Amino acid sequence: MGDTELQANAVQALTRDVRAALLRGERYQIPGFGTFTTCTRRASDGRPSCTIAMWRADAALREHIQGGPPKESAGLHGAAVAGIIAAMMGDGGVDLPQLGRLGLVRVAGKKPKLTFHAADELNAALTGD
């Protein structure tokens, strides 16, 4: 099994574990990377309330994207996290199937911003659609 296949399997395992935790209503924390949680959005004109997936970057990752040293990715999903962070730092971000898109937005004169857009199928499953 090559490095690319091992990396793909590691990302699939991470995606599977995060998705399963969110669907059980649990948060999923990955040290050095961030925490995935759910949030219920209130209804507004023309939109019913819904549950959505969210991600907050770990302080070490936020420091790294601002030019700080990278934190060594270890633990159960260390290999996947290292690859995801590397892909996020490039142009266009990274798509994690069944989970969502993670990216880095650089704005002149401001700190870079890390973004997460949950996959539509994940948010639909969380809402029960």
N, CA, C and O atoms as a MOPAC input file, in Angstrom:
PM7 MOZYME 1SCF
protein

 N      0.84700 1    -1.17200 1     0.00000 1
 C      0.00000 1     0.00000 1     0.00000 1
 C      0.89400 1     1.23800 1     0.00000 1
 O      1.77100 1     1.36700 1     0.85400 1
 N      0.68100 1     2.14200 1    -0.94300 1
 C      1.50700 1     3.33700 1    -1.05800 1
 C      1.09300 1     4.43300 1    -0.10100 1
 O      0.05600 1     4.35000 1     0.55700 1
 N      1.93700 1     5.47900 1    -0.03400 1
 C      1.66100 1     6.60500 1     0.86500 1
 C      0.34300 1     7.29900 1     0.53500 1
 O     -0.39300 1     7.69700 1     1.43800 1
 N      0.04300 1     7.44500 1    -0.75400 1
 C     -1.18900 1     8.11700 1    -1.15900 1
 C     -2.40900 1     7.33200 1    -0.69900 1
 O     -3.38100 1     7.91500 1    -0.21800 1
 N     -2.36200 1     6.02000 1    -0.84500 1
 C     -3.47900 1     5.17900 1    -0.42400 1
 C     -3.62900 1     5.18800 1     1.10400 1
 O     -4.74600 1     5.21800 1     1.62000 1
 N     -2.51000 1     5.16200 1     1.81700 1
 C     -2.55400 1     5.23700 1     3.27900 1
 C     -3.16100 1     6.55900 1     3.73100 1
 O     -3.97100 1     6.59500 1     4.65700 1
 N     -2.76400 1     7.64500 1     3.07100 1
 C     -3.30000 1     8.96600 1     3.39400 1
 C     -4.80200 1     9.01000 1     3.12800 1
 O     -5.55700 1     9.52700 1     3.95100 1
 N     -5.24000 1     8.48100 1     2.00200 1
 C     -6.66900 1     8.45600 1     1.66900 1
 C     -7.44500 1     7.64500 1     2.70000 1
 O     -8.52900 1     8.05500 1     3.11400 1
 N     -6.91100 1     6.50800 1     3.11700 1
 C     -7.57700 1     5.68300 1     4.12700 1
 C     -7.65400 1     6.41500 1     5.47000 1
 O     -8.65500 1     6.31600 1     6.18000 1
 N     -6.59400 1     7.14700 1     5.81200 1
 C     -6.57000 1     7.90400 1     7.06700 1
 C     -7.62000 1     9.01200 1     7.04900 1
 O     -8.29700 1     9.24500 1     8.05100 1
 N     -7.75500 1     9.69600 1     5.91300 1
 C     -8.75300 1    10.75900 1     5.79000 1
 C    -10.15800 1    10.16500 1     5.84500 1
 O    -11.04700 1    10.74600 1     6.46700 1
 N    -10.36900 1     9.02500 1     5.20900 1
 C    -11.67800 1     8.36100 1     5.26700 1
 C    -12.03800 1     7.98800 1     6.69400 1
 O    -13.18400 1     8.16100 1     7.11000 1
 N    -11.07300 1     7.47800 1     7.44800 1
 C    -11.32200 1     7.09600 1     8.84600 1
 C    -11.67500 1     8.32300 1     9.67900 1
 O    -12.60700 1     8.27500 1    10.48100 1
 N    -10.94500 1     9.42000 1     9.50100 1
 C    -11.24200 1    10.64700 1    10.22400 1
 C    -12.64100 1    11.13500 1     9.88100 1
 O    -13.42300 1    11.46100 1    10.77400 1
 N    -12.95700 1    11.18700 1     8.61000 1
 C    -14.27200 1    11.63800 1     8.16000 1
 C    -15.37500 1    10.77000 1     8.75300 1
 O    -16.38300 1    11.28700 1     9.23400 1
 N    -15.19000 1     9.47500 1     8.72100 1
 C    -16.17300 1     8.53600 1     9.26500 1
 C    -16.38800 1     8.77300 1    10.76200 1
 O    -17.52600 1     8.81400 1    11.22800 1
 N    -15.30100 1     8.93000 1    11.50800 1
 C    -15.40000 1     9.11300 1    12.95600 1
 C    -16.05900 1    10.44200 1    13.32200 1
 O    -16.90000 1    10.49000 1    14.21900 1
 N    -15.68400 1    11.51500 1    12.63800 1
 C    -16.26900 1    12.83100 1    12.91500 1
 C    -17.75700 1    12.81800 1    12.58600 1
 O    -18.57800 1    13.27100 1    13.38300 1
 N    -18.09600 1    12.30400 1    11.42500 1
 C    -19.49900 1    12.26300 1    10.98700 1
 C    -20.34900 1    11.45400 1    11.96700 1
 O    -21.44000 1    11.88000 1    12.34700 1
 N    -19.85100 1    10.29400 1    12.37200 1
 C    -20.59900 1     9.44200 1    13.30700 1
 C    -20.83300 1    10.15700 1    14.63100 1
 O    -21.93000 1    10.08500 1    15.18500 1
 N    -19.82300 1    10.84400 1    15.14200 1
 C    -19.97200 1    11.57400 1    16.40400 1
 C    -21.01100 1    12.68100 1    16.26800 1
 O    -21.85300 1    12.85200 1    17.15000 1
 N    -20.95800 1    13.42800 1    15.17900 1
 C    -21.91400 1    14.51800 1    14.98200 1
 C    -23.33500 1    13.98500 1    14.87200 1
 O    -24.26200 1    14.57700 1    15.42500 1
 N    -23.51500 1    12.88700 1    14.17600 1
 C    -24.85100 1    12.31000 1    14.02500 1
 C    -25.38800 1    11.76600 1    15.34800 1
 O    -26.60200 1    11.65700 1    15.52200 1
 N    -24.50100 1    11.42400 1    16.27800 1
 C    -24.91900 1    11.00100 1    17.62700 1
 C    -25.15400 1    12.20900 1    18.53400 1
 O    -25.56600 1    12.05400 1    19.68400 1
 N    -24.89100 1    13.41700 1    18.01300 1
 C    -25.06300 1    14.63100 1    18.80300 1
 C    -23.87200 1    14.95000 1    19.68400 1
 O    -23.98500 1    15.74600 1    20.61600 1
 N    -22.72800 1    14.33800 1    19.40100 1
 C    -21.52600 1    14.54200 1    20.19500 1
 C    -20.55100 1    15.45800 1    19.46300 1
 O    -20.58200 1    15.56300 1    18.23700 1
 N    -19.69400 1    16.11200 1    20.22300 1
 C    -18.61600 1    16.89900 1    19.62300 1
 C    -17.42700 1    15.97200 1    19.38100 1
 O    -17.29600 1    14.93100 1    20.02500 1
 N    -16.56600 1    16.36500 1    18.44600 1
 C    -15.39100 1    15.55300 1    18.13200 1
 C    -14.17800 1    16.46800 1    18.10600 1
 O    -14.06000 1    17.33400 1    17.23900 1
 N    -13.27600 1    16.27000 1    19.06200 1
 C    -12.10300 1    17.12700 1    19.18900 1
 C    -10.86100 1    16.40900 1    18.69800 1
 O    -10.62700 1    15.25000 1    19.03800 1
 N    -10.06200 1    17.11000 1    17.89100 1
 C     -8.80700 1    16.59000 1    17.38200 1
 C     -7.70400 1    17.55800 1    17.82500 1
 O     -7.59400 1    18.65500 1    17.27700 1
 N     -6.88600 1    17.16500 1    18.81100 1
 C     -5.84300 1    18.06500 1    19.31500 1
 C     -4.93300 1    18.57400 1    18.18900 1
 O     -4.48900 1    17.80900 1    17.33300 1
 N     -4.67500 1    19.86400 1    18.21500 1
 C     -3.82700 1    20.47800 1    17.20500 1
 C     -4.54800 1    20.82500 1    15.91400 1
 O     -3.96000 1    21.43200 1    15.02000 1
 N     -5.82300 1    20.44400 1    15.80600 1
 C     -6.59000 1    20.68700 1    14.58900 1
 C     -7.86300 1    21.47300 1    14.87600 1
 O     -8.08400 1    22.53200 1    14.28800 1
 N     -8.69300 1    20.96800 1    15.76700 1
 C     -9.91800 1    21.68500 1    16.08600 1
 C    -11.01700 1    20.77300 1    16.58100 1
 O    -10.81800 1    19.57800 1    16.79600 1
 N    -12.19200 1    21.37400 1    16.75700 1
 C    -13.33800 1    20.65700 1    17.28700 1
 C    -14.52900 1    20.80400 1    16.35000 1
 O    -14.88200 1    21.90700 1    15.93300 1
 N    -15.13400 1    19.67600 1    16.03200 1
 C    -16.36500 1    19.64700 1    15.24300 1
 C    -17.53300 1    19.53200 1    16.21100 1
 O    -17.50000 1    18.72100 1    17.13700 1
 N    -18.56400 1    20.34300 1    15.99900 1
 C    -19.75600 1    20.32800 1    16.83800 1
 C    -20.97800 1    20.54300 1    15.95700 1
 O    -20.86500 1    20.70800 1    14.74200 1
 N    -22.13300 1    20.53800 1    16.58100 1
 C    -23.35900 1    20.90100 1    15.87200 1
 C    -23.96900 1    22.12200 1    16.54300 1
 O    -23.67700 1    22.42700 1    17.70000 1
 N    -24.80600 1    22.80200 1    15.80900 1
 C    -25.47500 1    23.99700 1    16.30100 1
 C    -26.86600 1    24.03300 1    15.66600 1
 O    -27.03100 1    23.68700 1    14.49600 1
 N    -27.84800 1    24.44800 1    16.43500 1
 C    -29.20100 1    24.59100 1    15.89100 1
 C    -29.43500 1    26.05200 1    15.54500 1
 O    -29.39200 1    26.93400 1    16.40300 1
 N    -29.68400 1    26.28200 1    14.26400 1
 C    -29.97600 1    27.64800 1    13.79800 1
 C    -31.45500 1    27.92600 1    13.99600 1
 O    -32.31100 1    27.09500 1    13.69100 1
 N    -31.73200 1    29.10200 1    14.51000 1
 C    -33.12600 1    29.50100 1    14.66900 1
 C    -33.77400 1    29.70900 1    13.31300 1
 O    -33.10100 1    30.00400 1    12.32500 1
 N    -35.07800 1    29.55300 1    13.27800 1
 C    -35.83100 1    29.80300 1    12.05600 1
 C    -35.79700 1    31.29000 1    11.73900 1
 O    -35.72200 1    32.12600 1    12.64000 1
 N    -35.85400 1    31.60700 1    10.46500 1
 C    -35.96800 1    32.99800 1    10.02600 1
 C    -36.97200 1    33.03100 1     8.88400 1
 O    -37.50600 1    31.99200 1     8.49500 1
 N    -37.22400 1    34.19200 1     8.35800 1
 C    -38.19700 1    34.30200 1     7.27000 1
 C    -37.84100 1    33.35700 1     6.12900 1
 O    -36.77400 1    33.46900 1     5.52700 1
 N    -38.72700 1    32.44400 1     5.84500 1
 C    -38.53000 1    31.53300 1     4.72500 1
 C    -37.60800 1    30.36800 1     4.98700 1
 O    -37.36900 1    29.56800 1     4.08200 1
 N    -37.07000 1    30.23900 1     6.20900 1
 C    -36.16800 1    29.12700 1     6.50600 1
 C    -36.51900 1    28.55500 1     7.87700 1
 O    -36.52400 1    29.28000 1     8.87200 1
 N    -36.80800 1    27.26600 1     7.92900 1
 C    -37.10200 1    26.65500 1     9.23100 1
 C    -35.81700 1    26.48800 1    10.04400 1
 O    -34.71700 1    26.59100 1     9.50100 1
 N    -35.95800 1    26.23100 1    11.33900 1
 C    -34.77400 1    25.96600 1    12.14500 1
 C    -34.11800 1    24.68200 1    11.64200 1
 O    -34.78600 1    23.80800 1    11.09000 1
 N    -32.81600 1    24.57800 1    11.83600 1
 C    -32.09800 1    23.39700 1    11.36400 1
 C    -30.83200 1    23.20000 1    12.19400 1
 O    -30.33100 1    24.13000 1    12.82700 1
 N    -30.33800 1    21.98700 1    12.17600 1
 C    -29.08500 1    21.66700 1    12.85000 1
 C    -27.99300 1    21.60700 1    11.80200 1
 O    -28.16100 1    20.97400 1    10.75900 1
 N    -26.86800 1    22.26700 1    12.07500 1
 C    -25.75700 1    22.29700 1    11.12500 1
 C    -24.46200 1    21.88800 1    11.81900 1
 O    -24.32900 1    21.99800 1    13.03800 1
 N    -23.52500 1    21.42100 1    11.02800 1
 C    -22.20100 1    21.07300 1    11.54100 1
 C    -21.32900 1    22.31900 1    11.54400 1
 O    -21.42600 1    23.17300 1    10.66300 1
 N    -20.47000 1    22.40100 1    12.56600 1
 C    -19.55300 1    23.53300 1    12.68900 1
 C    -18.16100 1    23.00800 1    13.03800 1
 O    -18.00800 1    21.87700 1    13.49800 1
 N    -17.15200 1    23.84900 1    12.81300 1
 C    -15.77500 1    23.50400 1    13.16900 1
 C    -15.09000 1    24.74200 1    13.68900 1
 O    -15.20600 1    25.82200 1    13.11000 1
 N    -14.37400 1    24.58200 1    14.78800 1
 C    -13.55400 1    25.67100 1    15.32800 1
 C    -12.12300 1    25.17800 1    15.37300 1
 O    -11.82800 1    24.13700 1    15.96100 1
 N    -11.24100 1    25.93100 1    14.74900 1
 C     -9.82400 1    25.56100 1    14.69900 1
 C     -9.19000 1    25.63800 1    16.08000 1
 O     -9.52200 1    26.51300 1    16.88000 1
 N     -8.28500 1    24.72300 1    16.35000 1
 C     -7.50200 1    24.69800 1    17.57700 1
 C     -6.56800 1    25.91500 1    17.58600 1
 O     -6.16100 1    26.39400 1    16.52800 1
 N     -6.23200 1    26.41100 1    18.78100 1
 C     -5.35000 1    27.57700 1    18.90400 1
 C     -4.00200 1    27.34300 1    18.22600 1
 O     -3.44100 1    28.25900 1    17.62300 1
 N     -3.47900 1    26.11600 1    18.32300 1
 C     -2.18900 1    25.80700 1    17.68800 1
 C     -2.27700 1    25.92400 1    16.17100 1
 O     -1.32600 1    26.37700 1    15.53500 1
 N     -3.38900 1    25.52900 1    15.58900 1
 C     -3.56200 1    25.64200 1    14.13800 1
 C     -3.70800 1    27.11100 1    13.73800 1
 O     -3.13800 1    27.54300 1    12.73600 1
 N     -4.46500 1    27.86900 1    14.51300 1
 C     -4.60800 1    29.30300 1    14.20300 1
 C     -3.25600 1    30.00500 1    14.27600 1
 O     -2.96300 1    30.87500 1    13.45600 1
 N     -2.43600 1    29.63400 1    15.25000 1
 C     -1.09500 1    30.21200 1    15.36900 1
 C     -0.22800 1    29.82800 1    14.16700 1
 O      0.51400 1    30.65600 1    13.63700 1
 N     -0.33000 1    28.57200 1    13.74500 1
 C      0.46000 1    28.08700 1    12.60900 1
 C      0.12500 1    28.84300 1    11.32100 1
 O      1.03200 1    29.20100 1    10.56900 1
 N     -1.14300 1    29.08900 1    11.05700 1
 C     -1.49700 1    29.76700 1     9.80100 1
 C     -1.07900 1    31.23300 1     9.80300 1
 O     -1.04100 1    31.87600 1     8.75400 1
 N     -0.76600 1    31.75700 1    10.98900 1
 C     -0.28800 1    33.13500 1    11.08200 1
 C      1.23400 1    33.20600 1    11.05300 1
 O      1.82100 1    34.25900 1    11.30400 1
 N      1.87700 1    32.05800 1    10.74000 1
 C      3.32000 1    32.04600 1    10.60600 1
 C      4.05400 1    31.35200 1    11.73000 1
 O      5.28400 1    31.30300 1    11.73000 1
 N      3.32200 1    30.81600 1    12.68600 1
 C      3.94600 1    30.10700 1    13.79400 1
 C      4.40100 1    28.72000 1    13.38400 1
 O      4.14200 1    28.28300 1    12.26200 1
 N      5.07100 1    28.03200 1    14.27900 1
 C      5.55000 1    26.68800 1    13.95900 1
 C      4.38700 1    25.70500 1    13.86800 1
 O      3.40100 1    25.83900 1    14.59300 1
 N      4.49800 1    24.72700 1    12.98900 1
 C      3.44200 1    23.70800 1    12.91200 1
 C      3.48800 1    22.80700 1    14.13900 1
 O      4.56400 1    22.50400 1    14.65400 1
 N      2.33300 1    22.38500 1    14.59800 1
 C      2.26600 1    21.44400 1    15.70900 1
 C      2.29200 1    20.04300 1    15.11100 1
 O      1.61100 1    19.76100 1    14.12500 1
 N      3.07800 1    19.18100 1    15.71600 1
 C      3.16100 1    17.80500 1    15.24100 1
 C      1.80300 1    17.14400 1    15.38500 1
 O      1.19500 1    17.19900 1    16.45400 1
 N      1.32200 1    16.52200 1    14.32000 1
 C      0.03900 1    15.82900 1    14.34600 1
 C      0.27400 1    14.40100 1    14.82400 1
 O      0.99300 1    13.63100 1    14.18700 1
 N     -0.33600 1    14.06100 1    15.94100 1
 C     -0.16600 1    12.73000 1    16.50800 1
 C     -1.53600 1    12.16000 1    16.82500 1
 O     -2.55900 1    12.79800 1    16.57400 1
 N     -1.55000 1    10.97600 1    17.36800 1
 C     -2.80500 1    10.36800 1    17.78200 1
 C     -3.46100 1     9.59100 1    16.67000 1
 O     -2.87400 1     9.32600 1    15.62100 1
 N     -4.69900 1     9.23500 1    16.93900 1
 C     -5.46800 1     8.37300 1    16.04500 1
 C     -5.51000 1     8.88000 1    14.60500 1
 O     -5.39500 1     8.09300 1    13.66600 1
 N     -5.67400 1    10.18200 1    14.43000 1
 C     -5.82000 1    10.74400 1    13.08300 1
 C     -4.65700 1    11.64600 1    12.68600 1
 O     -4.82600 1    12.53900 1    11.85600 1
 N     -3.48800 1    11.42800 1    13.26200 1
 C     -2.33600 1    12.27900 1    13.00700 1
 C     -1.95900 1    12.38900 1    11.53600 1
 O     -1.71200 1    13.48600 1    11.03500 1
 N     -1.91500 1    11.25700 1    10.84600 1
 C     -1.53600 1    11.27000 1     9.42600 1
 C     -2.55300 1    12.02700 1     8.59100 1
 O     -2.18500 1    12.77900 1     7.68900 1
 N     -3.83700 1    11.83200 1     8.88900 1
 C     -4.88500 1    12.52200 1     8.13400 1
 C     -4.82800 1    14.02200 1     8.38100 1
 O     -4.94200 1    14.81200 1     7.44300 1
 N     -4.65000 1    14.41900 1     9.63900 1
 C     -4.61900 1    15.83700 1     9.99600 1
 C     -3.45900 1    16.54600 1     9.31000 1
 O     -3.62500 1    17.65300 1     8.79800 1
 N     -2.29800 1    15.92600 1     9.29400 1
 C     -1.13900 1    16.53800 1     8.63400 1
 C     -1.42900 1    16.79100 1     7.15600 1
 O     -1.10900 1    17.86000 1     6.63700 1
 N     -2.02400 1    15.83000 1     6.48400 1
 C     -2.36800 1    15.99400 1     5.06800 1
 C     -3.44100 1    17.03900 1     4.83600 1
 O     -3.36300 1    17.81100 1     3.88100 1
 N     -4.44800 1    17.07000 1     5.70800 1
 C     -5.53100 1    18.04500 1     5.57300 1
 C     -5.00200 1    19.45900 1     5.77600 1
 O     -5.35100 1    20.36800 1     5.02300 1
 N     -4.16100 1    19.64900 1     6.78900 1
 C     -3.59600 1    20.97700 1     7.03300 1
 C     -2.75900 1    21.43300 1     5.84400 1
 O     -2.85300 1    22.58600 1     5.42500 1
 N     -1.94500 1    20.54200 1     5.30100 1
 C     -1.12800 1    20.88600 1     4.13200 1
 C     -2.01900 1    21.29700 1     2.96000 1
 O     -1.72000 1    22.26900 1     2.26600 1
 N     -3.11200 1    20.56400 1     2.73500 1
 C     -4.02400 1    20.88200 1     1.63200 1
 C     -4.76000 1    22.19700 1     1.88200 1
 O     -5.00100 1    22.96100 1     0.94700 1
 N     -5.11700 1    22.46200 1     3.13500 1
 C     -5.80400 1    23.71500 1     3.47000 1
 C     -4.92800 1    24.92600 1     3.18800 1
 O     -5.43300 1    25.97800 1     2.79500 1
 N     -3.62100 1    24.79000 1     3.38400 1
 C     -2.69900 1    25.90300 1     3.20100 1
 C     -2.52400 1    26.26000 1     1.72200 1
 O     -2.07800 1    27.36000 1     1.39700 1
 N     -2.86700 1    25.34900 1     0.84600 1
 C     -2.76000 1    25.60700 1    -0.58600 1
 C     -3.97100 1    26.37500 1    -1.09000 1
 O     -4.89300 1    26.66800 1    -0.32900 1
 N     -3.96200 1    26.69200 1    -2.35400 1
 C     -5.09000 1    27.39300 1    -2.96200 1
 C     -6.28900 1    26.45900 1    -3.07100 1
 O     -6.15400 1    25.31000 1    -3.49200 1
 N     -7.44500 1    26.95100 1    -2.69400 1
 C     -8.67700 1    26.20600 1    -2.89900 1
 C     -9.14400 1    25.34800 1    -1.74500 1
 O    -10.29200 1    24.90200 1    -1.75800 1
 N     -8.31800 1    25.09600 1    -0.75100 1
 C     -8.76200 1    24.30200 1     0.39000 1
 C     -8.83200 1    22.82400 1     0.07300 1
 O     -8.20800 1    22.34800 1    -0.87500 1
 N     -9.59700 1    22.10100 1     0.87600 1
 C     -9.68500 1    20.65400 1     0.73000 1
 C    -11.12400 1    20.20100 1     0.98600 1
 O    -11.77000 1    20.65500 1     1.93000 1
 N    -11.61300 1    19.30200 1     0.13300 1
 C    -12.93400 1    18.70400 1     0.30500 1
 C    -12.78700 1    17.37500 1     1.02100 1
 O    -11.99500 1    16.52300 1     0.61900 1
 N    -13.56000 1    17.20500 1     2.09000 1
 C    -13.60300 1    15.93700 1     2.80200 1
 C    -14.96900 1    15.32700 1     2.51800 1
 O    -15.97800 1    15.80400 1     3.03800 1
 N    -15.01500 1    14.27800 1     1.69900 1
 C    -16.30100 1    13.68600 1     1.30700 1
 C    -17.17600 1    13.36400 1     2.52200 1
 O    -16.69200 1    12.84700 1     3.52900 1
 N    -18.45300 1    13.67400 1     2.41300 1
 C    -19.45600 1    13.42900 1     3.44000 1
 C    -19.29200 1    14.30300 1     4.68400 1
 O    -20.09000 1    14.20000 1     5.61600 1
 N    -18.27000 1    15.16200 1     4.71300 1
 C    -18.05200 1    16.02200 1     5.87800 1
 C    -18.13800 1    17.49500 1     5.49000 1
 O    -18.93500 1    18.23800 1     6.06300 1
 N    -17.33200 1    17.92300 1     4.52600 1
 C    -17.39500 1    19.31300 1     4.10100 1
 C    -16.08600 1    19.81400 1     3.53200 1
 O    -15.19200 1    19.03000 1     3.21400 1
 N    -15.98200 1    21.12000 1     3.40800 1
 C    -14.82500 1    21.76800 1     2.80000 1
 C    -14.14300 1    22.64200 1     3.84300 1
 O    -14.78200 1    23.45400 1     4.51100 1
 N    -12.84300 1    22.46000 1     3.96900 1
 C    -12.01500 1    23.26700 1     4.87400 1
 C    -11.08200 1    24.11100 1     4.02800 1
 O    -10.51200 1    23.63000 1     3.04800 1
 N    -10.92700 1    25.36600 1     4.40600 1
 C    -10.06200 1    26.22600 1     3.62100 1
 C     -9.45300 1    27.34500 1     4.43900 1
 O     -9.78300 1    27.55100 1     5.60700 1
 N     -8.57100 1    28.04500 1     3.80000 1
 C     -7.87100 1    29.18000 1     4.39200 1
 C     -8.09900 1    30.38100 1     3.48200 1
 O     -7.83300 1    30.32600 1     2.28100 1
 N     -8.59100 1    31.45600 1     4.06600 1
 C     -8.84800 1    32.67700 1     3.30400 1
 C     -7.86900 1    33.74000 1     3.78300 1
 O     -7.84900 1    34.11000 1     4.95700 1
 N     -7.06100 1    34.22100 1     2.85000 1
 C     -6.10700 1    35.28300 1     3.17800 1
 C     -6.72000 1    36.62700 1     2.79100 1
 O     -7.21100 1    36.80200 1     1.67500 1
 N     -6.68400 1    37.57300 1     3.73300 1
 C     -7.22800 1    38.90700 1     3.50600 1
 C     -6.11000 1    39.90300 1     3.79300 1
 O     -5.51700 1    39.88400 1     4.87200 1
 N     -5.82600 1    40.76600 1     2.83000 1
 C     -4.73600 1    41.74000 1     2.98000 1
 C     -4.93900 1    42.58200 1     4.23900 1
 O     -6.01800 1    43.13000 1     4.46400 1
 N     -3.89400 1    42.67500 1     5.05000 1
 C     -3.92900 1    43.50100 1     6.23900 1
 C     -4.62900 1    42.87900 1     7.43600 1
 O     -4.74200 1    43.51900 1     8.48200 1
 N     -5.10300 1    41.63700 1     7.30400 1
 C     -5.80300 1    40.96700 1     8.40300 1
 C     -5.24000 1    39.57000 1     8.60000 1
 O     -4.50500 1    39.05200 1     7.75900 1
 N     -5.59700 1    38.97300 1     9.72300 1
 C     -5.19400 1    37.58900 1     9.98600 1
 C     -5.90300 1    36.66400 1     9.00200 1
 O     -7.05300 1    36.91000 1     8.63900 1
 N     -5.22700 1    35.60400 1     8.57000 1
 C     -5.91100 1    34.63100 1     7.70700 1
 C     -7.07700 1    34.00800 1     8.46000 1
 O     -7.05500 1    33.91400 1     9.68800 1
 N     -8.08500 1    33.58700 1     7.72500 1
 C     -9.27800 1    33.01800 1     8.33200 1
 C     -9.42800 1    31.57200 1     7.87700 1
 O     -9.32600 1    31.27400 1     6.68700 1
 N     -9.66900 1    30.68300 1     8.82500 1
 C     -9.94200 1    29.28700 1     8.51300 1
 C    -11.44600 1    29.11800 1     8.37000 1
 O    -12.21100 1    29.63400 1     9.18500 1
 N    -11.87300 1    28.40100 1     7.34400 1
 C    -13.30100 1    28.24100 1     7.09000 1
 C    -13.68300 1    26.76600 1     6.99900 1
 O    -12.86600 1    25.91400 1     6.64900 1
 N    -14.94100 1    26.49000 1     7.32300 1
 C    -15.52200 1    25.15900 1     7.17300 1
 C    -16.93400 1    25.31900 1     6.64700 1
 O    -17.74800 1    26.04100 1     7.22200 1
 N    -17.21400 1    24.63900 1     5.55100 1
 C    -18.55900 1    24.59900 1     4.98100 1
 C    -18.98200 1    23.14200 1     4.97900 1
 O    -18.47300 1    22.33900 1     4.19700 1
 N    -19.91600 1    22.80400 1     5.85900 1
 C    -20.35400 1    21.41900 1     5.98200 1
 C    -21.00400 1    20.94600 1     4.68800 1
 O    -21.63900 1    21.72100 1     3.97300 1
 N    -20.83400 1    19.66400 1     4.40300 1
 C    -21.45600 1    19.06000 1     3.22500 1
 C    -22.97800 1    19.11200 1     3.38200 1
 O    -23.49800 1    18.91100 1     4.47900 1
 N    -23.67900 1    19.37800 1     2.29600 1
 C    -25.13600 1    19.44300 1     2.33600 1
 C    -25.74200 1    18.15800 1     2.88100 1
 O    -26.70200 1    18.19400 1     3.65100 1
 N    -25.17100 1    17.00800 1     2.47500 1
 C    -25.73600 1    15.73300 1     2.93400 1
 C    -25.53500 1    15.53000 1     4.44300 1
 O    -26.34500 1    14.86000 1     5.08400 1
 N    -24.47400 1    16.09600 1     5.01300 1
 C    -24.28400 1    16.00200 1     6.46000 1
 C    -25.30900 1    16.86500 1     7.18200 1
 O    -25.94700 1    16.40700 1     8.13000 1
 N    -25.47100 1    18.10300 1     6.74600 1
 C    -26.44900 1    18.98500 1     7.38500 1
 C    -27.86400 1    18.42800 1     7.23700 1
 O    -28.67000 1    18.54500 1     8.16000 1
 N    -28.17500 1    17.82600 1     6.09400 1
 C    -29.50300 1    17.21900 1     5.89800 1
 C    -29.69600 1    16.05600 1     6.87400 1
 O    -30.77300 1    15.90600 1     7.45100 1
 N    -28.67400 1    15.24400 1     7.05900 1
 C    -28.76900 1    14.12300 1     7.99800 1
 C    -28.91800 1    14.61700 1     9.43500 1
 O    -29.64800 1    14.01300 1    10.22200 1
 N    -28.23900 1    15.70200 1     9.78400 1
 C    -28.34900 1    16.26500 1    11.12600 1
 C    -29.73700 1    16.83000 1    11.39400 1
 O    -30.24400 1    16.74500 1    12.51200 1
 N    -30.35000 1    17.40700 1    10.36300 1
 C    -31.66800 1    18.00000 1    10.49800 1
 C    -32.76100 1    16.94000 1    10.41600 1
 O    -33.88000 1    17.15000 1    10.88400 1
 N    -32.42500 1    15.80500 1     9.82000 1
 C    -33.41200 1    14.73600 1     9.67800 1
 C    -34.16600 1    14.78700 1     8.36500 1
 O    -35.21500 1    14.15900 1     8.21800 1
 N    -33.63200 1    15.53400 1     7.40900 1
 C    -34.27400 1    15.61900 1     6.06700 1
 C    -33.94100 1    14.41400 1     5.21900 1
 O    -34.39000 1    14.32100 1     4.07700 1

